């Protein structure tokens, strides 16, 4: 069976793709949605344009579409992209990186049902700490590109997710009750490399933009593919 992968370039969508491939699913294309709004309920925002570069690194075509970003209406844009993927790549299902968000998973499942597609969520229900440990064990190179939670600050932007990072997130969780895998939007990520990548991404230029002490973004201004 052929599948599309709902792809933002962050850790959840990339690891879900990886898990699906490991399970024997054939991912023939990516679907990436760029929201006009920064407060989208469905879609990842930071550095979303670079999903195209990640698609090159994966050697997988991408259906890339803009979206209004308006709550619920943005689902119409996703449905259009899924219809394109179904027609162009003959997909029979969709892989998504939902971990614990019933809001996202239920809406994706509804769209799949409407289009007669199978919805696959390889990360659903995983323990958050185990998930991050599995991500590291599989040798994914992931950096934090957005923060929006008490306990996080400028020093977290650009930081690699590794064992020390997990321990620090656990300490913050004890105080502020954040979701350490960021299912509540506490932070955003960008994947530079991993076992499913044919090439890795090298950041050439970036800018850090802070809105307040615990909200900000690591904006990748320039990046390129390099051999592994």
C-alpha positions as CSV (number, residue, x, y, z in Angstrom):
1,X,0.0,0.0,0.0
2,X,1.1,3.5,-0.7
3,X,1.0,6.3,1.9
4,X,1.5,10.0,2.1
5,X,3.2,11.5,5.2
6,X,1.8,14.6,6.8
7,X,5.2,16.4,7.1
8,X,6.3,19.5,8.9
9,X,10.0,18.8,9.2
10,X,9.7,18.6,13.0
11,X,10.6,15.6,15.1
12,X,7.0,14.1,15.3
13,X,6.3,14.0,11.6
14,X,9.8,12.8,10.7
15,X,9.8,10.1,13.4
16,X,6.3,8.9,12.4
17,X,7.5,8.6,8.8
18,X,10.5,6.6,10.0
19,X,8.3,4.3,12.2
20,X,5.9,3.7,9.3
21,X,8.7,2.8,7.0
22,X,10.1,0.4,9.6
23,X,6.7,-1.2,9.8
24,X,6.7,-1.9,6.1
25,X,4.5,1.0,4.8
26,X,5.6,2.6,1.5
27,X,5.7,6.3,1.8
28,X,5.5,7.8,-1.7
29,X,5.0,11.5,-1.0
30,X,4.9,14.1,1.7
31,X,2.2,16.6,2.4
32,X,3.3,20.0,3.9
33,X,0.9,22.8,4.8
34,X,2.1,26.4,5.3
35,X,-0.3,28.3,7.5
36,X,-0.8,32.1,7.1
37,X,-1.4,32.3,10.8
38,X,1.1,31.7,13.6
39,X,-1.6,30.3,15.9
40,X,-2.7,27.4,13.8
41,X,-4.3,24.6,15.7
42,X,-3.2,21.9,13.2
43,X,0.1,22.9,11.6
44,X,3.7,23.4,12.6
45,X,4.9,27.0,11.7
46,X,8.7,27.6,12.3
47,X,10.9,27.0,9.3
48,X,8.1,25.3,7.4
49,X,9.5,26.4,4.0
50,X,12.5,24.2,4.6
51,X,10.3,21.1,4.5
52,X,11.1,21.3,0.7
53,X,14.8,20.9,1.5
54,X,14.1,18.0,3.8
55,X,12.0,16.4,1.1
56,X,15.1,16.6,-1.1
57,X,17.1,15.0,1.6
58,X,14.6,12.2,1.9
59,X,14.4,12.0,-1.9
60,X,10.6,12.0,-1.6
61,X,8.2,14.3,-3.6
62,X,6.2,16.8,-1.6
63,X,2.7,18.3,-2.0
64,X,3.2,21.8,-0.6
65,X,0.2,24.0,0.0
66,X,-0.7,27.2,1.7
67,X,-3.5,27.5,4.2
68,X,-5.6,30.2,5.7
69,X,-4.6,28.9,9.2
70,X,-8.2,29.7,10.4
71,X,-9.3,27.1,13.0
72,X,-11.4,24.3,11.3
73,X,-11.3,26.0,7.9
74,X,-7.6,25.1,7.6
75,X,-8.8,21.5,7.4
76,X,-10.2,22.2,4.0
77,X,-6.7,23.1,2.8
78,X,-5.4,19.8,4.1
79,X,-8.2,17.9,2.5
80,X,-7.3,19.5,-0.9
81,X,-3.6,18.5,-0.5
82,X,-4.7,14.9,0.4
83,X,-6.9,14.8,-2.7
84,X,-3.9,15.9,-4.8
85,X,-1.7,13.2,-3.3
86,X,-4.4,10.6,-3.8
87,X,-4.8,11.5,-7.5
88,X,-1.1,12.1,-8.3
89,X,0.6,9.4,-6.2
90,X,-2.3,6.9,-5.8
91,X,-2.0,6.8,-2.0
92,X,-4.2,4.6,0.1
93,X,-3.4,6.1,3.5
94,X,-1.9,8.9,5.5
95,X,0.9,8.8,8.2
96,X,0.8,11.5,10.8
97,X,2.8,12.3,13.9
98,X,0.0,12.8,16.5
99,X,1.3,11.7,19.9
100,X,-1.5,12.7,22.3
101,X,-3.5,15.4,20.7
102,X,-7.1,14.2,20.2
103,X,-7.9,17.5,18.4
104,X,-5.4,16.7,15.6
105,X,-5.8,13.0,15.4
106,X,-9.6,13.0,15.3
107,X,-9.7,15.6,12.5
108,X,-7.1,13.8,10.5
109,X,-9.0,10.5,10.9
110,X,-12.2,12.2,9.8
111,X,-10.6,13.5,6.6
112,X,-9.1,10.1,5.9
113,X,-12.5,8.5,6.3
114,X,-14.1,11.1,3.9
115,X,-11.4,10.3,1.3
116,X,-11.4,6.5,1.9
117,X,-7.9,6.6,3.2
118,X,-6.3,4.7,6.1
119,X,-5.0,6.9,9.0
120,X,-1.7,5.6,10.5
121,X,-0.4,7.3,13.7
122,X,2.8,5.4,14.7
123,X,3.5,7.6,17.7
124,X,0.1,7.6,19.3
125,X,0.1,6.9,23.0
126,X,3.8,6.6,23.3
127,X,5.4,7.5,26.7
128,X,6.9,11.0,26.1
129,X,10.2,10.2,27.7
130,X,10.6,6.9,25.9
131,X,9.7,8.6,22.6
132,X,12.5,11.1,23.0
133,X,14.9,8.4,24.0
134,X,14.0,6.3,21.0
135,X,14.5,9.4,18.8
136,X,18.0,9.8,20.1
137,X,18.8,6.0,19.9
138,X,17.8,6.0,16.2
139,X,20.4,8.7,15.7
140,X,18.1,11.6,14.6
141,X,19.7,15.0,14.8
142,X,17.0,17.3,16.0
143,X,17.3,20.9,17.2
144,X,14.8,23.1,19.1
145,X,13.6,26.0,16.9
146,X,10.7,27.5,18.9
147,X,9.9,27.9,22.6
148,X,6.6,28.9,24.3
149,X,6.6,27.7,27.9
150,X,7.7,28.9,31.3
151,X,11.1,27.4,32.2
152,X,12.4,27.7,28.6
153,X,14.5,30.6,27.5
154,X,16.7,31.9,24.7
155,X,19.5,29.3,25.6
156,X,17.2,26.5,24.4
157,X,16.9,27.8,20.8
158,X,19.2,25.8,18.5
159,X,19.8,23.2,21.2
160,X,20.1,19.6,20.1
161,X,17.8,17.1,21.7
162,X,20.1,14.7,23.5
163,X,20.1,12.9,26.9
164,X,21.1,16.0,28.8
165,X,18.2,17.9,27.1
166,X,15.8,15.3,28.2
167,X,17.0,15.5,31.8
168,X,16.6,19.3,31.7
169,X,13.1,19.0,30.3
170,X,12.2,16.5,33.1
171,X,13.4,19.0,35.7
172,X,11.3,21.8,34.1
173,X,8.3,19.4,34.0
174,X,8.5,18.8,37.7
175,X,8.1,22.5,38.3
176,X,5.9,23.7,35.5
177,X,4.2,20.5,34.3
178,X,5.2,20.9,30.6
179,X,4.8,18.0,28.2
180,X,8.5,17.0,27.7
181,X,7.8,15.9,24.1
182,X,6.1,19.2,23.4
183,X,2.7,17.9,22.5
184,X,1.2,21.0,24.0
185,X,3.3,23.3,21.8
186,X,5.9,24.0,24.5
187,X,8.6,23.9,21.9
188,X,9.1,23.3,18.2
189,X,11.8,21.3,16.4
190,X,13.6,20.9,13.1
191,X,15.3,17.6,11.9
192,X,18.7,18.0,10.3
193,X,19.4,14.3,9.8
194,X,18.3,10.8,10.5
195,X,18.3,7.2,9.2
196,X,15.6,8.0,6.6
197,X,17.6,10.9,5.2
198,X,19.8,10.4,2.1
199,X,21.6,13.6,2.7
200,X,21.9,15.8,5.9
201,X,21.1,19.5,6.3
202,X,23.7,22.0,7.2
203,X,22.6,25.4,8.6
204,X,24.5,28.2,7.1
205,X,22.8,31.2,8.7
206,X,20.2,31.7,11.4
207,X,18.6,34.4,13.5
208,X,17.1,34.2,17.0
209,X,13.9,36.3,17.5
210,X,12.5,36.6,21.0
211,X,9.0,37.8,21.8
212,X,9.5,37.7,25.6
213,X,11.7,35.8,28.0
214,X,10.1,32.4,27.3
215,X,8.8,32.8,23.8
216,X,11.0,32.9,20.7
217,X,12.1,31.3,17.5
218,X,15.3,30.1,15.9
219,X,14.8,31.2,12.3
220,X,16.9,29.3,9.7
221,X,17.8,31.9,7.1
222,X,20.0,29.7,4.9
223,X,20.7,25.9,4.7
224,X,22.1,23.4,2.3
225,X,22.2,19.6,1.7
226,X,25.6,17.9,2.3
227,X,26.7,14.3,1.9
228,X,26.4,12.0,4.9
